[in-house]
C-alpha cells in the first residue's frame, strides 16, 4: 500500500541562518525485506538511509528560485512484485510551441548552473541495493547495503556503514568511503578517493586524483594512476606482497614489500600499484 502525493509547503532553515520557501513531496510504500532503488537527478543531493524498517519513505524537496514544476514532474514509482523503486527528478520542462516538447533542449538544460533542483531523501530496508545517477549532486549513504552503483560528473559520494559491493565512476567528484567488504571498483578523472576499509577485491583507476586506502583484510588491491599520489595503510598481521611502480614519483614503505621475506605469519594482501608521477607510501595502521 502506498501513500502518495502528499504535499507540504513551508519555510526551512538555510546555511546562513535565514529561511527559504520550500516545497516538499512525501510518499511512503509498505515493503518487506530489501529492495532495488534507482535514483536519477541533475544536481539535487541524494541521501539514502537503510535501517530495519517495513516502509519505504521518499521525500523530495525543492527550494530557491527555479522551476516550480520540478516536484510535480518528478516520478516516484514502486513495483511491489519486483521490489523496484525508481525515482527521477530534476529535469526541467521546456516546450517548443510549434512542435511540442523538445528533448534536446530539455536534456541540455541539465547542465545549466544556478537552477533549483530536487533533493532526494530515502529511508529503505537494510541490505537493499541502490543505483545513483547524477550530474553534480552529492550522495550520502548510511547503513548496510548489498550493492551500490554510483555515476556522477562532479558529485561527491560519502558512505557510512557497510556495503558489500560498490562501483563508482566520476569525473571530478570525491569519494569518502567507510567499509566495503566484497568488491570495490572506482574510476575517476580528478576526484580523490578515501576508503577506511577496503574490500576483498579492489580496483582503482584515476588520472590525477589521490588515493588513500586502509586495508584490514586479505585479498587483491589494484591501483592505476597517472599523477595522483597513493597511500596505503595496512593492518597488523597482514602479509603484504606489493608490486609498486612509479616512473617519476617516490616509493616509501614501512614494511618489507616481499611476502616471502617479510618474516610474518599471516594472511596475504596482494597489492599492485602503478603510477606515472605520483608518490607511493605504504604504512602500518
C-alpha positions in Angstrom: 0.0 0.0 0.0 1.3 3.4 -0.9 0.6 6.9 0.5 1.1 9.2 -2.4 1.1 12.8 -3.5 1.4 14.4 -0.1 2.4 18.0 -0.4 3.6 20.4 2.2 4.7 24.0 1.9 6.6 26.0 4.4 9.9 27.5 5.5 13.1 25.7 6.2 16.4 27.0 7.6 19.3 27.7 5.3 23.1 27.5 5.8 23.3 31.3 6.6 20.7 31.1 9.3 17.9 32.6 7.2 14.9 30.8 5.8 13.8 29.8 2.4 10.5 28.9 0.9 10.4 25.2 0.2 8.2 22.7 -1.5 8.1 19.1 -0.2 6.7 15.9 -1.6 6.5 12.8 0.6 5.5 9.3 -0.4 5.5 6.0 1.5 5.3 2.4 0.5 4.8 -0.7 2.6 7.5 -3.3 2.0 9.0 -6.4 3.5 12.8 -7.0 3.0 15.4 -5.4 0.9 14.6 -3.5 -2.4 16.3 -2.3 -5.5 16.4 1.5 -5.7 17.3 3.7 -8.7 17.7 7.4 -8.3 18.4 9.8 -11.2 18.9 13.6 -10.6 20.5 16.6 -12.3 22.2 18.5 -9.4 20.0 17.7 -6.5 21.6 16.0 -3.5 20.7 12.4 -2.6 20.6 11.0 0.9 19.8 7.3 1.5 19.5 5.7 4.9 19.0 1.9 5.3 17.5 0.5 8.5 15.3 -2.3 9.9 12.1 -0.8 8.6 8.9 -2.2 6.9 8.1 1.0 5.0 9.9 3.0 2.3 9.9 6.7 2.8 10.6 9.1 0.0 11.0 12.8 0.5 11.6 15.2 -2.4 12.4 18.8 -1.6 12.8 21.8 -3.9 13.9 25.2 -2.7 15.1 28.5 -4.1 14.1 30.2 -7.3 13.6 27.9 -10.2 11.2 25.7 -12.0 8.1 25.2 -9.7 7.1 22.2 -11.8 10.2 20.1 -10.8 8.4 18.4 -7.9 5.2 17.7 -9.9 7.2 16.3 -12.8 9.4 14.1 -10.7 8.5 10.4 -11.0 8.4 8.1 -8.0 7.4 4.5 -8.8 7.5 1.4 -6.7 6.7 -2.1 -8.0 5.8 -4.3 -5.0 6.2 -7.5 -7.1 9.8 -6.8 -8.1 10.6 -4.6 -5.1 12.0 -2.0 -7.5 11.9 1.7 -6.6 12.5 4.2 -9.4 12.9 8.0 -8.8 13.7 10.5 -11.5 13.9 14.2 -10.6 15.3 17.5 -11.7 14.6 17.5 -15.4 13.0 21.0 -16.2 10.2 21.2 -18.6 10.8 23.1 -21.9 8.4 23.2 -24.8 8.6 24.1 -28.4 5.3 25.8 -29.1 5.3 24.6 -32.7 6.3 21.0 -32.3 5.7 20.3 -28.6 8.4 19.1 -26.2 12.0 19.5 -27.5 14.1 16.7 -26.0 17.4 18.2 -27.0 16.6 21.4 -25.2 15.3 19.6 -22.1 18.3 17.3 -21.7 20.7 20.1 -22.4 19.3 22.2 -19.6 20.5 19.5 -17.1 23.9 21.3 -17.3 22.7 24.8 -16.6 24.0 26.2 -13.3 22.0 28.2 -10.8 18.7 26.5 -11.3 16.8 25.0 -8.4 16.6 21.2 -8.3 15.1 18.4 -6.3 16.9 16.9 -3.4 16.0 13.2 -2.7 15.9 11.6 0.8 15.2 7.9 1.2 14.6 5.5 4.1 14.8 1.9 2.8 15.2 -1.5 4.4 18.7 -2.7 5.4 20.5 -4.8 2.9 18.9 -3.0 -0.1 20.7 -2.1 -3.3 21.0 1.4 -4.9 21.8 2.8 -8.3 22.6 6.5 -8.3 23.0 8.7 -11.5 23.6 12.4 -11.1 25.4 15.2 -12.9 26.6 17.3 -9.9 24.5 16.2 -6.9 26.3 14.9 -3.8 25.3 11.5 -2.4 25.2 10.4 1.2 24.6 6.8 2.1 24.2 5.5 5.7 23.6 1.9 6.8 24.1 -1.5 5.2 23.7 -2.1 1.5 24.1 -5.2 -0.7 25.4 -3.2 -3.6 25.7 0.4 -4.8 26.3 1.7 -8.3 27.3 5.4 -8.5 27.7 7.5 -11.6 28.4 11.3 -11.4 30.2 14.1 -13.2 31.2 16.2 -10.2 29.1 14.9 -7.3 30.8 13.6 -4.2 29.9 10.3 -2.6 30.0 9.7 1.2 29.2 6.4 2.8 28.8 5.5 6.5 28.2 1.8 7.3 28.9 -1.4 5.4 28.4 -2.0 1.7 29.1 -5.5 0.2 29.9 -4.2 -3.4 30.4 -0.7 -4.7 31.1 0.6 -8.2 31.7 4.3 -8.8 32.5 6.3 -11.9 33.1 10.0 -11.6 34.9 12.8 -13.4 35.8 15.2 -10.6 33.7 14.0 -7.6 35.5 12.9 -4.4 34.7 9.6 -2.7 34.8 9.2 1.1 34.0 5.5 1.7 33.6 3.7 5.0 33.6 -0.1 4.8 33.4 -2.1 1.6 33.5 -5.9 2.2 33.4 -7.9 -1.1 34.1 -5.8 -4.2 35.2 -2.2 -4.8 35.6 -0.6 -8.2 36.4 3.1 -8.7 37.1 5.0 -11.9 37.8 8.8 -11.6 39.5 11.5 -13.6 40.5 14.1 -10.9 38.5 13.1 -7.9 40.2 12.0 -4.7 39.3 8.6 -3.2 39.5 7.6 0.5 38.4 4.3 1.9 38.5 3.4 5.6 38.3 -0.4 5.0 38.9 -1.9 1.6 37.1 -5.0 0.1 38.4 -8.4 -0.8 38.7 -7.3 -4.4 39.6 -3.7 -5.2 40.3 -1.8 -8.4 41.1 1.9 -8.7 41.7 3.9 -11.9 42.4 7.6 -11.6 44.1 10.3 -13.7 45.1 12.9 -11.2 43.1 12.2 -8.1 44.9 11.0 -4.9 44.0 7.5 -3.4 44.1 7.0 0.3 43.2 3.4 1.5 43.3 1.3 4.6 43.3 -2.5 4.4 42.2 -4.8 7.2 41.5 -7.9 5.2 43.2 -10.3 2.8 42.6 -10.0 -1.0 43.7 -8.1 -4.0 44.2 -4.4 -4.5 45.0 -2.8 -7.8 45.7 0.9 -8.2 46.4 2.6 -11.5 47.1 6.4 -11.5 48.7 8.9 -13.8 49.7 11.7 -11.4 47.8 11.0 -8.2 49.6 10.0 -5.0 48.8 6.7 -3.5 48.8 6.0 0.3 48.0 2.5 1.6 47.8 1.7 5.3 47.9 -2.0 6.2 46.6 -3.6 9.4 48.9 -5.6 11.7 49.1 -9.3 10.8 48.6 -8.8 7.1 51.4 -10.1 4.9 51.8 -7.7 2.0 53.0 -8.7 -1.4 53.5 -5.5 -3.3 54.3 -4.8 -7.0 54.6 -1.0 -7.0 56.0 1.1 -9.8 56.3 4.9 -10.4 58.1 6.5 -13.3 58.8 9.8 -11.7 57.4 9.6 -8.2 58.9 8.2 -5.0 58.2 4.9 -3.3 58.3 4.6 0.5 57.3 1.6 2.7 57.4 0.9 6.5 57.4 -2.8 5.9 59.1 -5.4 3.6 57.3 -5.5 0.3 58.0 -9.1 -0.4 55.7 -11.6 1.3 58.3 -14.4 1.2 60.8 -12.2 3.0 58.6 -10.5 5.5 59.1 -13.0 8.3 55.4 -12.6 9.2 53.0 -15.4 9.6 49.6 -14.2 8.5 47.2 -13.7 5.6 48.2 -12.3 2.3 47.3 -9.0 0.8 48.4 -8.8 -2.9 48.9 -5.2 -4.0 49.6 -3.8 -7.4 50.3 0.0 -7.7 51.3 1.7 -11.0 51.6 5.5 -11.3 53.5 7.8 -13.7 54.4 10.7 -11.5 52.5 10.1 -8.2 54.2 9.2 -5.0 53.5 5.8 -3.3 53.6 5.3 0.5 52.8 2.1 2.3 52.3 2.3 6.1 51.2 0.2 9.0 48.0 1.2 10.7 
